[in-house]
């Protein structure tokens, strides 16, 4: 059975669930979506057990710093992404864009956008 650590972090967005797989962040979600997160973790890891951990690998502290305005503090957080689908290229591109570089794609229907 896979052991995962979980911390519950109070933030300006509400309670966040910080889940680690060893020394890597493997899930970050809202507490009110814990059931959905559990399903996704089960799909990824099979049988697993969550153990309460305080500030695992300092990730909760980094998130607090982020919410206090240090947007670069998350740049070096090691991630456990698991299998990556076709959306990953877009996600990596979004993560590498400077803040404010999101532009609306007027050719797309509805409230979608594209990266500049």
Helices and strands as residue ranges (DSSP letters): E 2-11, E 14-21, E 24-30, G 31-33, H 34-45, E 48-52, G 56-58, H 59-67, G 71-74, H 88-96, E 102-104, E 113-115
